[in-house]
């Protein structure tokens, strides 16, 4: 695998992780405000 592909996959995974973290944080915030 070329370095370009590895970087692309890594970027994609990082992006997905950040999105799920934001969703989790929002859920915890909603729980805290109830």
Backbone as ProteinMPNN parsed JSONL, in Angstrom:
{"seq_chain_A": "XXXXXXXXXXXXXXXXXXXXXXXXXXXXXXXXXX", "coords_chain_A": {"N_chain_A": [[0.841, -1.205, 0.0], [0.49, 2.192, -0.815], [1.858, 5.243, 0.555], [0.086, 7.328, 0.298], [-2.48, 6.178, 0.201], [-2.626, 5.055, 2.745], [-2.534, 7.366, 4.328], [-4.931, 8.526, 3.537], [-6.859, 6.68, 4.437], [-6.333, 6.797, 7.174], [-7.003, 9.458, 7.716], [-9.728, 9.367, 7.163], [-10.673, 7.558, 9.093], [-10.044, 8.96, 11.434], [-11.722, 11.136, 11.151], [-14.239, 9.912, 11.329], [-14.132, 8.951, 13.946], [-14.036, 11.353, 15.404], [-16.547, 12.38, 14.777], [-18.271, 10.487, 15.965], [-17.524, 10.84, 18.598], [-18.411, 13.452, 19.058], [-21.149, 13.025, 18.827], [-21.546, 11.28, 20.995], [-20.824, 12.981, 23.132], [-22.844, 14.881, 22.91], [-25.049, 13.326, 23.518], [-24.511, 12.65, 26.198], [-24.602, 15.179, 27.283], [-27.277, 15.819, 26.867], [-28.415, 13.931, 28.572], [-27.505, 14.919, 30.987], [-28.928, 17.26, 31.265], [-31.466, 16.617, 31.76]], "CA_chain_A": [[0.0, 0.0, 0.0], [1.272, 3.43, -0.883], [1.705, 6.169, 1.684], [-1.084, 8.161, 0.03], [-3.676, 5.424, 0.591], [-2.601, 4.94, 4.209], [-2.916, 8.669, 4.875], [-6.352, 8.739, 3.248], [-7.623, 5.829, 5.361], [-6.132, 7.344, 8.518], [-7.795, 10.689, 7.787], [-11.134, 8.973, 7.175], [-10.954, 6.966, 10.4], [-10.0, 10.033, 12.43], [-12.929, 11.93, 10.953], [-15.365, 9.148, 11.862], [-13.982, 8.935, 15.397], [-14.424, 12.662, 15.93], [-17.994, 12.521, 14.633], [-18.935, 9.671, 16.978], [-17.255, 11.488, 19.883], [-19.325, 14.594, 19.159], [-22.478, 12.461, 19.077], [-21.537, 10.799, 22.373], [-20.825, 14.139, 24.024], [-24.164, 15.487, 22.84], [-25.952, 12.445, 24.254], [-24.233, 12.822, 27.623], [-25.078, 16.519, 27.647], [-28.738, 15.709, 26.942], [-28.721, 13.196, 29.802], [-27.202, 15.778, 32.125], [-29.86, 18.378, 31.378], [-32.798, 16.098, 32.102]], "C_chain_A": [[0.876, 1.255, 0.0], [0.958, 4.335, 0.294], [0.439, 7.007, 1.538], [-2.357, 7.473, 0.514], [-3.762, 5.329, 2.107], [-3.041, 6.248, 4.844], [-4.405, 8.917, 4.694], [-7.217, 7.945, 4.22], [-7.53, 6.389, 6.775], [-6.971, 8.592, 8.723], [-9.271, 10.355, 7.926], [-11.531, 8.411, 8.536], [-10.987, 8.028, 11.485], [-11.267, 10.865, 12.364], [-14.132, 11.217, 11.564], [-15.326, 9.098, 13.384], [-14.442, 10.248, 16.004], [-15.929, 12.846, 15.856], [-18.723, 11.712, 15.697], [-18.694, 10.238, 18.371], [-18.189, 12.664, 20.102], [-20.729, 14.094, 19.482], [-22.585, 11.97, 20.514], [-21.62, 11.954, 23.356], [-22.195, 14.791, 24.06], [-25.166, 14.644, 23.629], [-25.756, 12.59, 25.757], [-24.74, 14.174, 28.113], [-26.6, 16.504, 27.798], [-29.15, 14.981, 28.219], [-28.536, 14.09, 31.019], [-28.217, 16.886, 32.322], [-31.267, 17.918, 31.741], [-33.037, 16.257, 33.608]], "O_chain_A": [[1.866, 1.347, 0.726], [-0.081, 4.203, 0.942], [-0.202, 7.355, 2.53], [-3.207, 8.095, 1.152], [-4.833, 5.501, 2.688], [-3.83, 6.247, 5.789], [-5.066, 9.452, 5.584], [-8.191, 8.468, 4.762], [-8.53, 6.448, 7.491], [-7.582, 8.77, 9.778], [-9.984, 10.981, 8.71], [-12.59, 8.743, 9.069], [-11.856, 8.003, 12.357], [-11.82, 11.254, 13.392], [-14.951, 11.842, 12.238], [-16.364, 9.192, 14.039], [-15.158, 10.256, 17.006], [-16.529, 13.408, 16.772], [-19.694, 12.196, 16.278], [-19.561, 10.132, 19.238], [-18.703, 12.855, 21.204], [-21.42, 14.676, 20.318], [-23.591, 12.21, 21.182], [-22.401, 11.91, 24.307], [-22.659, 15.208, 25.12], [-26.027, 15.183, 24.325], [-26.73, 12.647, 26.508], [-25.247, 14.29, 29.229], [-27.147, 17.094, 28.73], [-30.119, 15.367, 28.872], [-29.317, 14.027, 31.968], [-28.358, 17.404, 33.43], [-32.15, 18.737, 31.997], [-34.098, 15.883, 34.108]]}, "name": "protein", "num_of_chains": 1, "seq": "XXXXXXXXXXXXXXXXXXXXXXXXXXXXXXXXXX"}
